[in-house]
Every structure is written in C-alpha cells, then in structure tokens.
Amino acid sequence: MARGVPSSQIQRIRTKYNNGGSNTVGTMVEAQSAAIVDNGRDMPVETAIVNTESVVDVFTPDEGKAAREVYGHDLFNSRNLNFEPNKNMATPRDYRLGPGDEVIIDVWGAAEEHLRETISPEGSIMIARLGPVHLNGKTIEEANTYIKNLFARKYAGVSSDQTDISVNLGDLRSIQIDIMGEVDTPGTFRMSPFSSVFHALYSAGGINNIGSMRNITVLRNGKRVANVDIYDYLFKGKQTGNIRLQEGDVIIVPPYDQIVNISGNVKRPMYYEIKPGETIASLLEYAGGFSGDAYSGMVRVSRQNGEDNDLYNIDKGEFASYRLQDGDVVTVGNVLDRYSNRVELKGAVNRPGLYALGNKASTLSEMISLADGLTDDAYRGRALIYRQGPDMTLQVIPVDLNAVLGGYAEDIVLQKNDVIEIASVQLIEEKGDFLIDGWVANPGDYSYMDNTSVQDLILRAGGLLDGASTVRCEISRRIDDPTALTDSQLLGEFYTVTLDGGLDTRNRASEFILKPYDRVVVRKSPRYVEQKLVTVDGQIVFPGAYTITKRNERLSDLVERAGGTAEGAYLKGAYLKRRMTDDEYEERQNVIRLAMYNQNTQDSISTTKLSIDRTYSVGIDLVAALDNPGSSQDVVLQPGDALFIPEQQSTVKVSGDVMYPNSVVFTEGKKASYYIDQAGGYGLTAKKNRSYIIYMNGMVAKVNRKTPIEPGSHIIVPSKSMEKKNVWETILPMISGIGSVATMAAAVASLFRK
C-alpha cells in the first residue's frame, strides 16, 4: 500500500493465495511484517505471499525508471527540510475558526472573567447567560468584535469602555486534507491548520518518479485555488503556490508532462522536468549554465520519433527559440584542445613557455624579447622553428639567430602553433661528468667544468680522507678519436699523479687538467693502519682494552702488557673469545642455508646444531703459552679478541642424561665416573660412550678412564635418540601379541569341541 498498490489489488492477491489452486504453484515469496525505511522515515508495510504469475500486479508504474534521477524529486525526502509549520507563530489575520479550535476569552476592567472554550462540531461555544455563540468561519478579529457586542448585554461596562474583552486562539484544531496522484503515499492526512502545500507533500513521502513538480494543483470546495511550480522555489526562492491549507483541501500531483536530459559540459548534468514550450535556454538555466570547458556555440539534441532517433545540431542563436519535447537528450560538448594564437618557446631563453601571437609579438625577435631574451649559454648559430603545413604535416625552418638578432637577416614572421627551439651550448657540446672514487670524503659523479685539475676535483669531493696516499693518484681516460679509420688494441689511457705533499714534482695533481668522463681514484697509503683492539679481563693486574702494536702479537705479550696475572688467577681455566670477520660470517651463513635446503635428505645437517652468533670460543692453554712464549700454544691475537682469566674454581658440573644433574666438589685424582656417580649415575637413555667434557679454556674431550678432570670443567652425558629403540623393546610386544592370539584360538577351539 505504501508503494501505491490499491487495496482491491492486494485483496485479489490475498484471495488467490488463500484459495490455493494452480496460481500458487511455483516460486513463492513470503514477506513478513517489516519496516521499509524510506529516506529516514520508517513506514510499516504488511505484504502477503505472492506467486511469480501475479507478481506483475504489485509493480508500481514507475518501477522501470527508478534509477532515473530527476532534479528536485529528493526535495521532500530530507530530514533537514520538512517545511513543518511553526506552531508558535502569531495567528494569521485570515485564519478562520472552526470546530476543534480553542477560544480564550479574557474580560478585565469593571468586571473580570477568563474563559477557555472549544468550538463544537456545530461551530459554536457555550457562554453562561449568553448561550451558544456561533464562531465557525469567523476570523479572530471578527470573533472579537462579535463576542464584544454579545458581552455588552452581560456586562454593563463594556459599552462604556470600563470593561474590555480580548479573544485569542488557544489549542489548534487539526485539518483533514487529501493528497492524490503521483506521490509516494497518497491518501488522507490530518495536519496542523498552519500547514502549507510543501509540508503536505513531505508528509506524503514526496513525489514519485513519474510525478510532476511543475503542475501541482490545490482544490478547495471543488475550485482551483493554487497552481504550484516547485522549480520556482528551487531556482528563484519563490513560494507563490505554497499556500496555507484549509479543511477539505485536495492536492493533486499529476504525472509529468515532459522530462529531458542534459549531459556533457554543464555544471549540473541530469534529468529535468520542463513545461510545454520551454526551450534549450531554459534547460541550460536549470543546469547551472555551461562549465568552463564547454563549447557554447552549439548543442546536440537527440529525439525519438516513434521508430528510431533523430539528431539535431542547434546553434547558439536558436537556444532561446528551440522548444524541447519529452525524452529529448541534450548534449553539450567541450572546446577543442587547440589555440588560434599560440606560439611556444623552448630551450635557452630566460622565460620558456607559451606566448600569445599578436600585436605585442608577431616576429621571432619580438617573441624572444618578450621572453626576456636568450640565456648566456644559448647557441646562437642556429635555431629551429617547427611549423604546421596546410595538411597539418610538420616542417622545420632553420634560422641563423645571430643574423636575425643582429639585423643582418630578415626577421621571421611567426604563425599560430609555431614551436621555436633554441639549443644550449651544453647540449650541443657533450661534456660528461667526472667520477672520483677511493679515499675522498664524498666519492661520486661531479659535473664537468672547464680547466678543472685533479686537485680541484678532490676539493669538490670534500678533500682527502685520513690514510689517503699522496704519492699515487690514478686517472683513467677513454679513447676518443673521431678521425680514426681503423681499430686499435688500446682500450684506454692511464695516468699517475702525486698530490700536494708527495715527493714527485713531475706530475702534480694541481697541474693535471681533466677531460670529460675522466675517472680519478685516490688510493690508500700502504702504511696506513687503523688501531685494532683486544681486551683482557678477569684476574689480571690491569684489565681493559689494548691496541695491537705489532703483527703476530701473542697471548703472552698481552698478559705481560697488562701487568701479569693477579693472585688467585686460575690459568688453566682461561678462555679466548674471537669475533668472526665479515667473510667468516658470510661463509657460516652459506653453510646454514645449504643445511636448511638439504634438511629433508638423509645426509642433512641439523640446523639446531649450527650457531649463527658472530663470536666463538678458541681453545687455549694459557699455562703452556706463558711457559713457552712464541710456541704454538701461544696463540696469535686477532682484532676483537677477548681474553678472560677466571678465579680459582672448586667444582665440576655434571649435566645431561644423569639421574640428578649437579655441581660436584672437585677432588684431585678422581675420574669422570666418580663425578657421574655423584650425580646419581647414568639415566635410562644415556649414551655412556658418547659422554664428553668441556674445559673452561674452551677445549673439549671425550670422556674415558684417562680423561683428566680439571676444576670448573663440565661433563655432559647425551641421550639416545627416541627414534632408535632397543630391539627387544620392539620384539617383546610382538611376542606378547602373538601369545594373546594363540590363547584366543585355543579358547575358540575348546568351545567348538563342547
């Protein structure tokens, strides 16, 4: 019903469904009570079960055009613009009283009285000692005069102005109006007596897709009292037809007469409703006029003639007289991307860009002057003018700029769309960048400059770094012989120069002039060595970092420089930590990647056993190193080495697959088995023959009867792999299973014998 379906149609569908029959066979759609949200207003709608054969009955006439957006149709669907009347406004002078209105009568002066009466359906109020007073149809002013004359009979002072009477309007009645035609919810509505036509249309849900906004009629007592054109309000702000409604008014919204579409380069392209006789000029005004890039000299009109479409081109002079028809499509094109007086200047001028060809500049010299002249690096021997021929083909006109600008040759008269290109000397004569590398502050490419020496380029690169060699700077130069006719085995030229401070004065860097594309390399001095540090910590007299002062510096040298060992130092437990070089670390990473790649093969390496720490332990014997300096036990130090000499230790740690991992007090002369027994002995899955010991100095040994035990050492007992079980652990369950099967077979056989 909310969509405009008559109640008779709904009843017919309901009857079909309730009676059953062939019409109910097929796809059935059951729509329960729901709330259809229509632009913010909830309208409860109750529908029935509809079959596919009768679904056409509930289509609204405008269903096929729901996607078409006509300008103004959404005016009455906004929450912010509901045209609701102001109930606190003063009573209009032409407002006429009717049944349901409350009348307030105040009497003051010689007599005082306050009355509030509601006009009865018969159109009167009851006043004591006066009886019924008929007020229906009277304005407030007429009612005030009428009641004052009646009260003169009741109060003697009214006629002598000793008593005054005032009649005002209290609570308002509601009026009933009918809204018919092409609105979202046609029907009868009760509204405030101050309501206007626009508020009534809002209450009815607005105009539907086929409703007219230009020819809305208001009938009162069977006569037309207003003709509403909503476009007058939308475009001009006029509310001429938006009159105040009265009881029994009928608003009729007919179907639209003509709707046309305008598209293309206008400010508001969409559908518009027009009145008969309106022209393209009116439509352009509704659409906001042409956009900035529109071609305003002509529009295109597409019109249906009943069989196919006709196309018309309407010139600008016909806009005000060409009348549109329903269904017309007006298209506005855009301007062409071309100019009637454009000239472009490119290249070595101070202000390149587009210029207007006209009175200020019509020749080549005038155009260059308008662009503030040529740049300093402009090539004046030759310029090019690209010009369009009669058939739009490009042609090139060479120009001697020196002759034209000096007045020796005739000036060139320019034409529209000419492109003038003036080259730069830098582009014509290629001069490649310099490249400097090596021990300079900012190595890289540097632009070519005439008369640049090697020393100049080094200064541009930020100068020499600490450690740069001043006796050897290399320059490599490419071979460039444009007159050559044969190939050569020579691929490049090589030069060596000395920098300021070098002993050789024959080829000095300050005197060697570079050419384009020269490559300069500053080498490092072979005697430049950065400080390399090692550290010693623990039980040493002067712990800390020490610089390696000579090649092949050893452990004994480091201990001697650090003041020797302190009292209580445990030399057998001293250990050395070494940091991998970048090459060693990269090699370790490659090994790990290879192991991960082969992790599913039989010969793969367990990646959990591979450490990726950049430091590792080096097994040393500091006692032997100090006793025999320079021997093989006296390890040569590397940068980053860290020597640690611990205090005297008194325990031995036992861990792994033992009953109770523990730290045991060291006892001189005891073997490994003694310490394992102190940890509760081997575990059930211990690999006894794989036990090993780690000494504090980083050395590792396999545990056997002869393995010496030192204080601070760590005995580790590994476990057997869970995948490799004892053979008997596999056989015994099988034997047990076989025995169970045999017992069951014997029991079955015994049953059969019985």
DOVEX-724789 format. One line per field, with one value per residue (C-alpha): chain; y, x, z. Coordinates in steps of 0.05 Angstrom, whole numbers. Each point is the difference from the previous one (the first is absolute). Example, Ala and Ser with C-alpha at 12.3 -4.5 7.8 and 13.67 -1.06 7.14 Angstrom:
BEGIN
c (A/A) .
yy (-90/69) .
xx (246/27) .
zz (156/-13) .
//
This chain:
BEGIN
c (A/A/A/A/A/A/A/A/A/A/A/A/A/A/A/A/A/A/A/A/A/A/A/A/A/A/A/A/A/A/A/A/A/A/A/A/A/A/A/A/A/A/A/A/A/A/A/A/A/A/A/A/A/A/A/A/A/A/A/A/A/A/A/A/A/A/A/A/A/A/A/A/A/A/A/A/A/A/A/A/A/A/A/A/A/A/A/A/A/A/A/A/A/A/A/A/A/A/A/A/A/A/A/A/A/A/A/A/A/A/A/A/A/A/A/A/A/A/A/A/A/A/A/A/A/A/A/A/A/A/A/A/A/A/A/A/A/A/A/A/A/A/A/A/A/A/A/A/A/A/A/A/A/A/A/A/A/A/A/A/A/A/A/A/A/A/A/A/A/A/A/A/A/A/A/A/A/A/A/A/A/A/A/A/A/A/A/A/A/A/A/A/A/A/A/A/A/A/A/A/A/A/A/A/A/A/A/A/A/A/A/A/A/A/A/A/A/A/A/A/A/A/A/A/A/A/A/A/A/A/A/A/A/A/A/A/A/A/A/A/A/A/A/A/A/A/A/A/A/A/A/A/A/A/A/A/A/A/A/A/A/A/A/A/A/A/A/A/A/A/A/A/A/A/A/A/A/A/A/A/A/A/A/A/A/A/A/A/A/A/A/A/A/A/A/A/A/A/A/A/A/A/A/A/A/A/A/A/A/A/A/A/A/A/A/A/A/A/A/A/A/A/A/A/A/A/A/A/A/A/A/A/A/A/A/A/A/A/A/A/A/A/A/A/A/A/A/A/A/A/A/A/A/A/A/A/A/A/A/A/A/A/A/A/A/A/A/A/A/A/A/A/A/A/A/A/A/A/A/A/A/A/A/A/A/A/A/A/A/A/A/A/A/A/A/A/A/A/A/A/A/A/A/A/A/A/A/A/A/A/A/A/A/A/A/A/A/A/A/A/A/A/A/A/A/A/A/A/A/A/A/A/A/A/A/A/A/A/A/A/A/A/A/A/A/A/A/A/A/A/A/A/A/A/A/A/A/A/A/A/A/A/A/A/A/A/A/A/A/A/A/A/A/A/A/A/A/A/A/A/A/A/A/A/A/A/A/A/A/A/A/A/A/A/A/A/A/A/A/A/A/A/A/A/A/A/A/A/A/A/A/A/A/A/A/A/A/A/A/A/A/A/A/A/A/A/A/A/A/A/A/A/A/A/A/A/A/A/A/A/A/A/A/A/A/A/A/A/A/A/A/A/A/A/A/A/A/A/A/A/A/A/A/A/A/A/A/A/A/A/A/A/A/A/A/A/A/A/A/A/A/A/A/A/A/A/A/A/A/A/A/A/A/A/A/A/A/A/A/A/A/A/A/A/A/A/A/A/A/A/A/A/A/A/A/A/A/A/A/A/A/A/A/A/A/A/A/A/A/A/A/A/A/A/A/A/A/A/A/A/A/A/A/A/A/A/A/A/A/A/A/A/A/A/A/A/A/A/A/A/A/A/A/A/A/A/A/A/A/A/A/A/A/A/A/A/A/A/A/A/A/A/A/A/A/A/A/A/A/A/A/A/A/A/A/A/A/A/A/A/A/A/A/A/A/A/A/A/A/A/A/A/A/A/A/A/A/A/A/A/A/A/A/A/A/A/A/A/A/A/A/A/A/A/A/A/A/A/A/A/A/A/A/A/A/A/A/A/A/A/A/A/A/A) .
yy (0/46/-9/21/-68/5/-39/-37/-28/-22/-34/-37/-27/-21/-36/-38/-22/-21/-40/-37/-28/0/72/-17/-51/26/46/32/60/9/71/8/64/46/73/29/57/55/56/0/-10/-69/-22/-68/-40/-67/-42/-68/-63/14/-51/14/2/57/39/48/23/33/38/75/38/34/-63/-2/71/-4/12/66/60/61/65/20/-69/-7/67/-31/-59/38/0/69/33/-23/67/-12/61/41/-11/60/50/55/-19/21/56/-43/-62/-21/-37/-68/-60/-23/68/24/72/39/59/48/54/54/69/11/-75/-57/-68/-53/-51/-57/-34/-48/11/-58/-39/45/60/34/8/4/63/6/47/9/-70/-29/49/-20/13/-48/34/65/29/18/74/-14/-46/52/53/-49/-24/70/20/-61/14/70/-32/-37/55/71/30/-29/53/56/-26/-15/-74/-27/-69/-37/-63/-43/-68/-57/-72/-9/-50/-46/3/-58/4/-50/-10/-37/-20/-14/4/-54/-10/29/5/43/36/39/60/65/56/40/-53/18/-39/-16/-30/-42/-27/-16/-37/-42/-23/46/-5/-67/-12/17/57/72/56/54/-7/-17/22/19/-6/33/-13/-27/61/10/48/-11/-28/-20/0/-27/25/72/-16/-40/51/66/-11/18/-34/29/-64/-25/24/-16/-58/-2/-55/-44/25/-50/-1/-35/-19/-21/-39/41/29/4/-23/13/-17/45/-29/21/65/34/13/-46/-54/-42/-7/60/8/55/32/-1/54/6/5/-20/67/-18/-69/30/47/-59/-37/59/22/-23/-24/34/-50/-3/16/51/11/-62/-56/-68/-24/-73/-10/-63/1/-63/-48/23/61/65/44/76/51/64/64/51/48/-51/-17/49/-24/-75/-35/-66/-62/-57/-49/48/-9/63/-8/56/-13/28/49/-27/-5/50/74/52/44/-44/-2/-41/18/-58/-6/54/60/33/-13/-60/-18/19/70/35/20/69/74/-4/-56/-24/-14/-44/58/30/-67/-11/70/-15/-61/45/-20/-58/-34/7/-71/7/-26/59/-32/-38/-5/-42/20/-58/21/-35/-4/7/-74/0/-30/28/37/26/70/11/71/35/34/44/28/12/31/41/28/-34/-45/11/-12/-62/13/-52/-39/-33/-65/14/-33/36/-42/34/-49/8/-6/-50/-47/8/-11/-62/6/-61/1/-16/-61/-2/-60/-26/36/66/27/-1/-47/1/38/74/44/21/68/28/3/-47/-32/-64/42/41/-62/-28/66/-5/-70/25/-12/-61/-49/-19/-53/22/-8/65/-34/-40/28/-35/30/-43/32/-27/-3/50/9/23/-2/-73/-49/-63/-37/-1/-46/60/2/60/48/-3/55/4/66/21/42/59/-27/-54/-3/-6/69/-20/-17/40/-4/75/2/-59/26/-49/-15/-21/-71/-4/-49/18/-50/20/-61/-16/6/-69/23/23/-47/16/-19/-72/-18/-63/-4/-38/-7/-39/-16/48/60/51/-26/37/12/0/20/-51/33/-51/-57/-69/27/-59/-19/6/70/22/-29/33/68/-7/-7/-75/-43/18/-43/-56/-4/-67/-4/-68/28/61/4/41/27/19/40/-23/43/20/-54/-54/21/-1/-70/-24/28/-38/-65/10/15/-63/-41/27/-15/-73/-10/-54/-41/-57/37/65/38/18/75/3/-18/59/64/67/41/43/-20/-69/-32/-16/-56/24/-23/64/-37/-29/67/37/-54/-3/70/-3/-74/-29/4/74/19/60/52/29/66/-7/-58/-2/-38/-17/-28/-26/-11/-67/-50/-57/-36/-44/5/-63/6/-37/-69/-13/-14/67/53/33/39/-44/23/-12/-56/-8/-65/-21/-24/19/-60/26/66/-36/-44/63/22/-65/-39/-6/8/-55/27/26/-9/-19/-7/68/41/59/54/74/35/72/19/-20/-69/-61/-73/-68/-31/-64/-29/42/66/50/40/73/48/38/-52/-23/-74/-10/-67/-1/-40/-53/19/-17/-27/-54/-48/-63/-61/-36/59/-16/-76/-9/33/-42/-64/21/14/-68/-34/35/-22/-73/1/27/-54/-55/27/0/-71/-23/30/-38/-66/9) .
xx (0/59/23/-69/-32/-76/-33/-43/63/28/-66/0/71/-19/-62/43/47/-53/-40/61/-4/48/20/35/46/70/47/-33/28/-22/7/-10/-18/59/19/18/48/-15/52/1/-76/-22/-65/-27/-25/-35/2/-25/28/5/11/41/-61/-32/62/-14/-61/42/48/-8/-4/67/39/38/24/23/72/-15/15/-42/21/-43/-31/40/-23/-53/43/47/-3/29/-52/-70/-37/-34/-41/19/-53/25/-13/-52/-69/-6/-51/-37/-3/-73/-25/-30/-22/57/33/6/-22/27/-43/29/-44/32/-17/-64/-12/50/-9/44/-33/30/-49/8/-43/-49/-12/-60/47/-18/23/-43/4/-39/-60/12/-11/32/45/12/72/12/30/17/69/29/-14/-72/-10/28/-50/-57/13/11/-69/-31/36/-28/-66/34/47/-26/70/18/-37/30/71/5/7/42/-3/55/-10/61/13/21/11/-7/-43/27/-24/-11/26/5/63/-11/40/74/26/35/-59/-66/-58/-34/43/-16/45/10/-45/63/28/19/0/74/-10/-57/43/55/-51/-21/72/15/-13/13/40/-56/-31/1/35/-23/-76/-25/-72/-35/-77/-45/-74/8/36/74/31/74/46/68/65/55/54/-20/21/63/28/-31/-18/-73/-56/-57/-40/20/-65/-27/-48/-71/-49/-19/53/22/71/7/69/-9/52/55/-12/72/66/65/72/61/70/71/34/-52/4/-57/-12/-62/-75/-46/-75/-21/-66/-27/32/64/64/73/16/-47/32/70/-23/-27/67/40/27/61/63/66/22/-67/-8/-56/-10/-43/-35/-23/-72/-21/-75/-43/-48/-39/43/72/40/12/61/-1/56/-27/42/7/-49/-56/7/-56/-49/12/-55/15/-44/-8/59/49/73/42/76/50/70/66/47/55/71/29/16/-10/59/49/76/47/71/45/73/51/-45/-10/-75/-18/-74/-63/-10/-56/12/-25/15/54/39/-9/72/56/41/-61/-19/71/-2/-67/32/54/53/47/38/76/11/-47/28/-9/25/-64/-72/-58/-73/-50/-60/-64/-11/-67/-14/23/67/60/56/65/26/74/17/67/-13/62/-21/-73/15/58/-43/40/-57/-75/-41/-45/-76/-30/-65/-48/24/73/50/68/57/65/54/51/74/2/-46/35/70/-5/43/-6/6/63/2/43/7/44/23/-37/-55/-56/14/-47/-17/15/-21/52/32/54/71/-13/62/5/13/-63/-43/27/-19/-70/-5/13/75/42/-18/49/45/-2/64/30/50/-48/-64/-25/-38/-31/-24/-41/26/-35/26/-56/49/21/-11/26/-8/54/22/4/-63/15/53/29/36/30/10/23/-41/25/50/26/75/-9/-8/-3/-74/-36/-75/-7/28/-36/-62/-58/-43/-73/-14/68/0/44/19/36/35/11/71/31/26/-68/-26/-59/5/-21/-21/0/-26/21/-43/-5/58/50/36/-22/-63/-29/11/69/22/38/67/33/-16/-4/-11/-15/-35/64/12/-70/6/68/-26/-59/48/-4/-52/-29/3/-51/-4/-20/44/-25/-70/19/-39/1/-61/11/-46/-12/22/-51/26/-4/-70/-24/31/-38/-65/11/11/-65/-39/28/-19/-71/-6/20/-37/-45/57/35/66/-29/30/-44/-8/-11/74/24/13/-8/32/57/46/29/47/73/31/64/50/22/48/39/-3/31/52/21/-9/-2/-19/-60/-39/13/-58/8/-53/-51/-38/-60/28/-22/43/-32/39/-48/10/20/-58/-18/-59/-14/-68/-37/-61/-38/-30/18/-46/12/40/44/65/49/59/66/43/71/12/-73/-24/-62/-39/7/-34/-55/-14/-5/-56/-39/30/-21/-72/-41/13/71/53/56/53/-17/12/46/32/7/58/-4/54/-47/31/-45/19/-35/-10/38/41/61/-36/27/-50/14/-35/-56/-8/-69/-17/-58/-36/-42/-64/-18/-46/-73/-7/53/-31/30/-14/-32/-46/-29/2/-31/-67/-3/11/-53/-49/13/-11/-67/-23/21/-39/-62/5/4/-61/-40/20/-21/-69/-10/20/-54) .
zz (0/15/-72/-27/-12/6/56/-52/-32/67/17/-67/13/70/-26/-51/54/50/-52/-25/-71/-57/10/65/-33/-13/36/61/35/72/25/75/36/-10/2/-67/13/-50/5/76/12/24/-32/23/-59/3/-63/-19/-33/-75/-56/-62/-45/36/20/-57/39/54/-46/5/-66/11/19/-66/7/73/-19/-35/44/-16/29/60/14/64/28/44/23/45/76/3/-45/21/-9/68/21/61/53/40/-55/7/-25/-73/-12/-50/44/9/61/-5/42/46/9/72/12/60/23/52/32/43/27/39/-6/-7/-29/-36/-46/-41/-46/-59/-61/-6/-64/-11/-2/66/72/63/43/65/-3/-74/-26/-63/-38/-73/-21/-58/-61/36/4/69/-13/-21/60/47/-25/1/71/25/-25/33/67/0/20/58/26/2/-1/-69/-38/42/-8/75/-17/-56/-35/-37/-42/-16/-30/46/-21/-75/-34/-54/-71/-47/-71/-58/-40/-65/-61/-8/71/39/48/-26/49/53/51/63/8/36/-27/-13/-47/-71/-65/7/70/-27/-56/51/43/-60/-11/-58/-74/-33/-63/-49/40/-24/38/-48/0/70/11/66/-1/53/-3/-70/-26/-16/50/-16/-53/29/-40/46/-48/17/72/-19/-50/22/73/-13/39/-40/-3/69/32/69/-2/26/20/-59/-48/-54/-28/-67/-28/-73/-40/-31/-69/-26/27/-37/15/-8/3/-16/19/43/75/20/-52/15/-16/5/-6/-48/-18/-71/-40/41/-40/2/33/58/7/1/56/40/-10/28/-68/-38/36/-13/-53/-37/-74/3/-74/-12/37/-25/9/-6/-10/-7/-58/17/-40/11/21/-37/13/-4/6/31/-8/56/-33/3/75/21/-54/-8/40/33/2/49/-3/-33/17/-5/-2/9/-27/21/-33/-44/27/-48/-2/-53/21/38/-9/43/19/23/20/17/14/67/2/-43/-8/-39/-28/-35/-72/-12/0/55/-34/-71/-22/26/30/34/30/28/29/32/33/31/-51/-8/55/4/-25/-60/-66/-47/-63/-15/25/-24/-13/-4/-41/-22/-74/-36/8/74/-17/39/-35/29/-15/19/24/10/67/-3/-67/20/67/-28/-56/-56/-22/-8/62/-2/3/47/-11/49/32/-18/48/5/29/19/21/56/-11/56/-38/-67/27/43/63/44/76/39/46/62/45/56/63/-7/43/-52/-58/-60/-64/-8/-58/-51/5/-46/26/58/29/41/62/-14/-7/66/34/-30/28/70/3/18/55/54/-29/-73/-39/-26/-46/-43/-31/-63/-59/-54/-65/-56/-72/-45/-71/-48/-59/9/-58/33/66/54/56/47/43/44/26/70/39/70/37/69/47/40/51/-47/-17/-75/-31/-73/-4/53/10/-1/-70/-32/-37/-5/-61/-4/27/36/59/60/54/64/30/74/28/11/68/25/54/45/74/13/71/43/72/62/61/64/46/-33/30/-52/-35/-60/-75/-32/-69/-42/-12/-44/-46/31/70/46/65/41/-27/20/71/8/-23/48/60/7/34/68/62/-2/-76/-28/-62/-23/-5/-41/-65/-64/-38/-72/-46/-72/-56/-52/-48/54/19/-72/-9/63/-28/-66/39/38/-63/-32/61/0/-74/11/65/-30/-27/36/3/26/59/59/-3/75/10/-42/37/-35/55/-26/58/14/50/-14/42/33/52/33/47/-59/-37/59/13/-74/-32/-76/-1/-36/66/2/-47/-47/17/-49/3/46/41/73/52/67/59/54/74/29/-8/48/-33/-60/-33/-24/-46/-54/7/72/58/35/-37/51/15/37/42/-38/30/-23/-38/-8/-68/-39/26/71/-17/-41/60/43/-48/12/-57/-72/-22/-34/-70/11/-54/46/-53/-30/63/-7/44/-13/34/21/-51/-57/-15/-6/11/-1/68/14/57/-16/-11/51/40/15/47/-36/-54/-25/-11/-48/-11/-64/-8/-51/-57/14/-71/12/50/28/-44/59/11/-68/3/70/-17/-64/40/50/-56/-32/67/9/-69/15/65/-35/-53/52/36/-65/-16/69/-10/-65/32/52) .
//
